[in-house]
Amino acid sequence: MEVLGSLNSKDGPKHRPLTPLRIIRGILCLLVILATAFMMLVYCAPVTTLTLLIFGRRYSRKLSSFIFGCWLALWPFLFEKINKTKVVFSGETVPAKERVLIIANHRTEVDWMYLWDLALRKGRVGYIKYVLKSSLMKLPVFGWAFHILEFISVERKWEVDEPVMHQMLSTFTDCEDPLWLALFPEGTDFTEQKCLRSQKYAAENNLPIMKYVLLPKAKGFYACLETMRSSLDAVYDVTIAYKHRCPFFIDNVFGVDPSEVHIHLRRIPLKDIPTTEDESSVWLNEAFRLKDKLLSDFTAEGHFPNPGTEEDLSTLKCLVNFTFVIAITSIFTFLTFFSSSWFKLYVAASCAYLASSTYFNFRPLPIPVFVKSIFCGKHSD
């Protein structure tokens, strides 16, 4: 069994040299993103939590999507306008405001960040949620944001993850709530060593042997469909490739890689996906076999079929959003350091709440739901 390492390798020369200017610019960009995230979280998270308690999840999510969607939109601005990374969309043109499950291949640690570029174009950047490994929830500041944005953290052990996933997925079934839920069925990013193990397992179990993706794990995919099928419009099959080198997070910060990101979309109606677990597993394997073929052709041709399905981001809109986020952050910073001590107390209390709720994975219920659960529990006793 042979693994071809030429597709978007993580090795090799960088697209742009790491100059002192790029280092300074990257550090400044990272500090801006961290500062804006911190200030927006500590001031706005308690407000969205209060909205949740009083008015319910729908209004809390609308408020969170607007506030934190503005912050998330800074990342495509960094990628496409500051770093000058070319993002090329191909395949099908998908509607703007559907409720969808996204399945994507996992080339490197930053694949999921480039889905924000698509979500921003479709007006869903504040509503996209991810199934991600629990270690990412421990990142300073970012982990708080992932918790508030209702990302689903998993240990990658199904006996541990199953009840967590079902509990979280059950809160995403309201058809009136906009939703993009992104899942990476491979469960880990692609390396040659992992590919060899995947190929060995495939050969031993009469499954497709693939060179550019790993065999997908179907349990999480099936859990998503089983719980949310009736509330979803479609599944988006997303395939991601890079030119000419797979980036790491630090490459994105300093703008040295990648030169291009290619994102291929295929929209799949729910009726085309089987309803049983075994059949959906077979369907998912076939979907990844098609991804493998797409990536093989990308290696030969340098692009996916039917490129150019999305327009470039508006520089003016990006600058307006950036100005808004910086202005809000500046106000919050002034209130924290140069105003009443009550604001310092508010910030300290908010930090304590965010740290503890993220660490213990605590998610409050709307008051009516909480009261109902108590009375129902007493009634059943």
C-alpha positions in Angstrom: 0.0 0.0 0.0 1.4 3.3 -1.0 0.7 6.7 0.4 1.2 9.7 -1.9 2.6 12.6 0.1 2.6 15.1 -2.7 -0.9 16.5 -2.2 -0.7 19.6 -0.1 2.3 18.3 2.0 3.0 19.9 5.4 6.7 19.7 4.5 8.5 21.7 1.9 9.3 25.4 1.4 6.8 28.0 2.6 4.9 30.0 0.0 6.1 33.4 1.4 9.3 33.9 3.5 8.9 34.6 7.2 10.3 38.1 7.2 10.6 40.3 10.3 7.8 42.4 9.0 5.5 39.4 8.7 6.4 38.4 12.3 5.5 41.8 13.6 2.3 41.9 11.6 1.3 38.4 12.7 1.9 39.2 16.3 -0.2 42.4 16.1 -3.0 40.5 14.3 -3.0 37.7 16.9 -3.0 40.3 19.8 -5.9 42.1 18.1 -7.9 38.9 17.7 -7.2 37.8 21.3 -8.0 41.2 22.8 -11.2 41.6 20.8 -12.2 38.0 21.7 -11.5 38.6 25.4 -13.4 41.9 25.7 -16.4 40.7 23.7 -16.6 37.5 25.7 -16.3 39.0 29.2 -18.8 41.8 28.5 -21.3 40.0 26.2 -21.3 36.4 27.5 -23.2 37.3 30.7 -25.8 39.2 28.6 -26.4 36.3 26.2 -26.6 33.9 29.3 -29.2 36.2 30.8 -31.1 36.3 27.5 -31.1 32.5 27.5 -32.4 32.2 31.0 -35.3 34.7 30.5 -36.2 34.5 26.8 -34.9 31.0 25.8 -32.3 29.6 23.4 -33.7 31.1 20.2 -33.2 34.7 21.2 -30.0 33.9 23.0 -28.6 32.3 19.9 -29.7 35.3 17.7 -27.8 37.7 20.0 -24.7 35.5 20.3 -24.6 35.0 16.5 -24.6 38.7 15.9 -22.1 39.6 18.6 -19.6 36.8 18.1 -20.3 36.5 14.4 -18.7 39.9 14.1 -15.6 38.6 15.8 -15.5 35.4 13.8 -15.6 37.5 10.6 -12.2 38.8 11.5 -10.6 35.5 10.5 -11.7 35.5 6.8 -10.6 39.2 6.8 -7.1 38.0 8.1 -6.9 35.1 5.6 -8.2 36.8 2.4 -7.5 40.5 2.8 -4.4 40.8 5.0 -2.6 37.5 4.2 -3.8 37.6 0.6 -4.7 33.9 0.6 -6.8 33.0 -2.4 -9.9 31.0 -1.5 -11.5 29.2 -4.4 -14.9 27.7 -4.2 -16.1 25.0 -6.6 -18.7 22.4 -7.2 -22.3 23.4 -6.5 -23.6 26.8 -5.5 -25.5 26.2 -2.3 -28.5 28.4 -1.0 -27.8 31.1 1.5 -29.8 30.2 4.6 -30.3 26.4 5.0 -30.0 24.3 8.1 -27.3 21.9 7.3 -24.9 19.2 8.5 -21.4 19.7 7.0 -19.0 16.7 6.5 -15.5 17.7 5.6 -12.1 16.0 5.1 -9.4 16.9 7.7 -6.1 17.8 6.0 -4.6 19.9 8.8 -5.3 21.7 12.1 -6.9 24.7 10.5 -9.4 23.2 8.0 -12.3 24.1 10.2 -11.3 27.8 10.2 -11.7 28.1 6.5 -15.3 27.0 6.7 -15.8 30.5 8.2 -15.0 31.9 4.8 -17.9 30.0 3.3 -20.2 30.7 6.2 -19.5 34.5 6.0 -20.5 34.5 2.4 -23.8 32.7 3.2 -24.7 34.9 6.2 -24.1 32.0 8.7 -20.8 32.8 10.3 -22.4 33.3 13.7 -24.4 30.1 13.5 -21.7 27.6 12.5 -20.9 25.1 15.2 -18.3 22.3 15.2 -17.7 18.9 16.7 -14.2 19.2 18.0 -11.7 17.5 20.3 -12.0 18.4 23.9 -8.4 19.6 24.2 -9.3 22.6 22.2 -11.7 23.7 24.9 -8.7 24.3 27.1 -7.2 27.0 24.9 -7.0 30.3 26.7 -9.9 32.7 25.7 -10.6 30.6 22.5 -11.9 27.8 24.7 -14.4 30.2 26.3 -15.5 31.3 22.9 -16.0 27.7 21.7 -18.2 27.0 24.8 -20.4 30.1 24.4 -20.8 29.3 20.7 -22.0 25.8 21.7 -19.3 23.8 20.0 -19.6 20.1 20.9 -16.4 18.8 22.5 -15.6 15.1 22.2 -13.0 12.7 23.7 -13.0 10.5 20.5 -14.2 7.6 22.7 -17.7 6.8 21.6 -18.8 5.3 25.0 -17.9 8.7 26.5 -19.0 10.9 23.6 -22.4 9.4 22.8 -24.4 10.9 25.7 -22.7 14.2 25.3 -23.4 14.4 21.6 -27.1 13.3 21.9 -27.7 15.9 24.7 -26.2 18.7 22.7 -27.7 17.6 19.4 -31.2 17.5 21.0 -30.9 21.3 21.6 -30.3 21.9 17.8 -33.6 20.5 16.5 -35.6 23.8 16.4 -36.3 24.5 12.7 -36.5 28.2 13.5 -32.9 28.3 14.7 -30.3 28.8 11.9 -27.7 26.1 12.1 -24.5 24.9 10.3 -23.1 21.9 12.2 -19.6 20.9 10.9 -18.3 17.4 11.5 -15.0 15.9 10.5 -15.7 12.1 10.3 -12.1 11.1 9.9 -11.7 12.1 13.6 -8.2 13.4 13.2 -6.1 15.3 10.7 -4.4 13.5 7.8 -0.8 12.2 8.1 1.0 9.5 6.1 1.3 7.3 9.2 -2.4 7.5 9.9 -3.2 6.9 6.3 -1.1 3.7 6.3 -3.0 2.4 9.4 -6.3 3.4 7.7 -5.4 1.5 4.5 -4.3 -1.6 6.5 -7.7 -1.6 8.3 -9.6 -1.1 5.0 -7.7 -4.0 3.3 -8.5 -6.3 6.3 -12.2 -5.3 6.3 -12.9 -5.2 2.6 -13.4 -1.4 2.7 -12.3 1.3 0.1 -8.5 1.9 0.2 -7.9 5.6 -0.1 -4.7 7.7 -0.5 -5.8 11.2 0.4 -8.3 10.7 3.2 -8.8 8.4 6.1 -11.6 6.0 6.6 -14.5 8.0 8.2 -16.0 7.0 11.5 -19.8 6.8 11.1 -21.1 6.8 14.6 -21.0 10.6 15.1 -22.4 11.1 11.6 -25.3 8.8 12.2 -26.0 10.4 15.6 -26.3 13.8 14.0 -28.7 12.5 11.3 -30.7 10.4 13.8 -31.3 13.3 16.1 -31.7 16.2 13.6 -32.8 14.7 10.3 -36.3 16.1 10.5 -35.0 19.6 11.1 -32.2 19.7 8.5 -32.5 20.9 4.9 -29.4 19.1 3.5 -25.9 17.8 4.1 -23.0 19.7 2.6 -20.2 17.5 1.5 -17.1 19.7 1.7 -13.7 18.8 0.3 -10.7 21.0 1.2 -7.3 21.1 -0.5 -4.3 23.5 -0.3 -1.7 25.0 -2.6 1.1 24.4 -2.3 1.6 23.4 1.4 -0.8 22.4 4.2 -0.8 25.3 6.7 -0.4 25.2 10.4 -2.1 27.7 12.7 1.1 29.7 13.0 1.4 29.8 9.1 -2.0 31.5 9.0 -1.0 34.0 11.7 2.1 35.1 9.9 0.6 34.8 6.4 3.3 32.5 5.0 1.0 29.7 3.9 -1.2 28.6 2.1 -1.1 30.4 -1.2 -4.5 29.0 -2.1 -7.3 27.2 -0.4 -9.7 25.2 -2.6 -13.1 24.2 -1.2 -15.4 21.9 -3.2 -19.1 21.7 -2.3 -21.7 19.0 -3.0 -25.2 19.5 -1.7 -27.0 16.3 -0.7 -30.7 16.1 0.0 -31.6 14.2 3.2 -33.8 11.8 1.2 -30.6 10.5 -0.6 -29.0 9.4 2.7 -30.0 6.1 4.3 -31.8 6.1 7.6 -30.2 3.0 9.2 -26.8 3.0 10.9 -25.3 0.3 8.7 -26.5 1.8 5.4 -25.5 5.3 6.4 -22.0 4.0 7.2 -21.7 2.5 3.8 -23.0 5.8 2.3 -20.3 7.7 4.3 -17.5 5.4 3.1 -18.7 6.0 -0.5 -18.8 9.8 0.0 -15.2 9.7 1.2 -14.2 7.5 -1.7 -15.5 10.3 -3.9 -13.5 12.8 -1.9 -10.4 10.7 -2.4 -11.0 10.8 -6.2 -11.6 14.6 -6.1 -8.3 15.1 -4.3 -6.5 12.7 -6.7 -7.7 14.8 -9.6 -6.8 18.0 -7.8 -3.2 16.7 -7.6 -3.1 16.3 -11.3 -5.1 19.3 -12.4 -4.5 21.9 -9.7 -8.2 22.7 -9.1 -11.6 21.1 -8.4 -14.3 20.8 -11.0 -16.4 24.0 -11.7 -14.3 26.5 -9.8 -15.5 30.1 -9.1 -18.9 29.5 -7.6 -18.6 32.2 -4.9 -17.6 35.9 -5.2 -14.7 37.5 -3.4 -15.4 39.0 0.0 -16.2 42.7 0.0 -13.3 44.7 1.3 -15.6 47.5 2.4 -17.8 45.2 4.4 -14.7 43.6 6.0 -13.4 47.0 7.0 -16.7 48.1 8.4 -16.9 45.0 10.5 -13.3 45.4 11.6 -14.0 49.0 12.6 -17.1 48.0 14.6 -15.3 45.3 16.5 -12.3 47.6 17.3 -14.7 50.3 18.4 -16.6 48.0 20.7 -13.4 46.6 22.1 -12.0 50.1 22.7 -15.1 51.0 24.7 -15.0 47.9 26.8 -11.2 48.4 27.4 -11.9 52.0 28.5 -14.7 50.9 30.9 -12.4 48.2 32.4 -9.3 50.3 33.0 -10.4 53.9 33.3 -13.9 53.8 34.6 -15.8 52.7 37.7 -14.4 49.8 39.8 -17.7 48.1 39.3 -16.7 47.3 35.7 -13.5 45.6 37.0 -15.7 43.6 39.4 -18.0 42.7 36.4 -15.0 41.6 34.3 -13.6 39.4 37.2 -17.0 37.8 37.8 -17.5 37.2 34.1 -14.0 35.6 33.8 -14.9 33.3 36.7 -18.1 32.3 35.1 -16.6 31.6 31.7 -13.6 29.7 33.1 -15.8 27.5 35.4 -18.6 26.9 32.9 -16.1 25.9 30.2 -14.1 23.7 32.5 -17.2 21.9 33.9 -19.0 22.1 30.5 -21.9 23.7 32.3 -24.8 25.0 30.2 -27.7 26.7 31.9 -31.3 25.9 30.9 -33.9 28.6 30.2 -35.9 29.2 33.4 -39.2 27.8 32.1 -37.5 24.6 30.9 -35.6 24.3 34.3 -38.8 24.8 36.3 -40.7 22.3 34.1 -38.0 19.7 34.5 -38.2 20.1 38.3 -41.9 19.7 38.4 -41.9 16.8 36.0 -39.2 15.1 38.1 -41.3 15.6 41.3 -44.4 14.3 39.5 -42.7 11.2 38.3 -41.5 10.5 41.9 
